Amino acid sequence: MIPAHVDPLGRADRPLTIVVDGAEVSGVHGQTLATVLLAADRSHWRTAPNGGPRGVFCGIGVCFDCVATVNGVPDIRLCRRPARDGDTIATQTRVTGAVETIDE
Ligand code: FES
């Protein structure tokens, strides 16, 4: 992402903070929750039944690989959900609603 102070379009970022498994992660308004996590070097936030890590696969809301619990609601596709200041994310397993912490 191009830093706002050198962006030739002159945008002015409005910062936000989300909480992922208890850890604060910074982003800017206009990002999806998935892009906030990807920009913070988090490539996965769910574990598949075979134990494999899952994050963004399609990026357009089709595959459901990127789901997590957002503000207490399970199975939210992070690639489709705009980030809002104060959002709380809990990573989860394939079992609906099960919450799991993934160490980075
Ligand atoms: S990455 Fe496929 S639905 Fe989000």
Residues whose N, C-alpha, C, O or C-beta is under 5 A from the ligand:
A	BS01	FES	G55 V56 F57 C58 G59 I60 G61 V62 C63 F64 D65 C66 R77 C79
